[in-house]
Amino acid sequence: MKKIYLFDFDDTIYKGDSFVHFTFFSQTFINFLFFWISVIIQLSAGKSKSEIKESFFFRFKDMRVNDFKILCKNFYKKKIKKNIKESFIKYLNKIEKDDQIVIVSASIGDYIEPFCKEQNIHLISTELEIRNNKLTGIFRTPNCKGTEKVNRIKSRFNLSNYNEIIAFGNSNGDKQMLELATKKYFKFFN
């Protein structure tokens, strides 16, 4: 029986919000503080969370890709790796080798990717645009949440090839992905 497992990342298999953690990790305290104060102002002015998130990455405009990858690997080692939920790792170890395992996240893939490579997991995420080996400061893909999660999953996998689709999430942004599933779990890992 062929199975595909779809896991949201933030607050599902990771303790907390990796974007918030990354803003703190990658910025000075003052810049971190100013950004989050601006978030409150922008939200009250009607800007979407996706637009605000993208505006944060404009701070990395013209940064060389390799330098950004190093920053993300350091973030992975110092924060991400330590905050993957132990209950998820135990669950992961019980999944059959032939089954597909996919993390589907609105987070930036660059800092989730090292974990996925270590665990041999597919990754679908929000991606940053690159030109001439530098970040442009904008998203290359739409923010990977809600309906976009479903679009990206279907563009990558033919779900009719699987007898079971097992999905895990924790928020409204995962609702559409959970609806794809033959088995769905909400706030499953502690």
ABEGO torsion letter per residue (X at the ends): XBBBBBBBABGAABBEBAAAAAAAAABBAAAAAAAAAAAAAAAAAGBBAAAAAAAAAAAABGBBAAAAAAAAAAAAAAAAAAABBAAAAAAAAABBAABBBBBBBABBAAAAAAAAAAAGBBBBBBBBBBBGGBBAGBBABBBBBEAAAAAAAAAABBAAABABBBBBBABAAAAAAAAABABBBBGABX
